[in-house]
Amino acid sequence: MSTQELAALLVFASAMAFTPGPNTTLSAALAANGGLRAAMRFVLGVPVGWGALLVASVLGLGALLDAWPVLRGTVKVLGLAYMLWLAWKLARSATLARADGAPLRVGFWQGVALQAVNIKAWM
C-alpha cells in the first residue's frame, strides 16, 4: 500500500468513525421514543447484519465485484440512485418538523437488514 493510499484510508476511516450513520440515528430515535428496552432488539440486530456483510465479503463478494466490472458498475449506479432518491425524499418532505405520534416498530431483523442498504457499511 502506498503512502497516498494509506493516507486516504486513514482520512476515510476517521470520517466514517466520527459521523453518525443510519444505525446510530435509528437507535437513538428508538431509545428516545420507546426507551432502551424497545431499542435493544434493533441494536442487537445491527452487529449481526454487519457480521453477515463481513462474512459475505470474506466468502468472495468483493472478489466477485472486482471480477465483473459490469456488476461493480451496476452496484455503483444503484447505490447512487438510492442516495439521490433519499436526498430527494428528504428535500421534498414537508413534515420534517412535525413529530409523528405513531410508535416506531423496528426490531432485530430490521437491524440485520439495514446493513444491506447502509452505505457506510458497504464502504
Secondary structure, DSSP 8 states (H G I E B T S, - for coil): --HHHHHHHHHHHHHHHHS--HHHHHHHHHHHHHHHHHHHHHHHHHHHHHHHHHHHHHTTHHHHHHH-HHHHHHHHHHHHHHHHHHHHHHHH-S-TTS---S-----HHHHHHHHHH-HHHH-
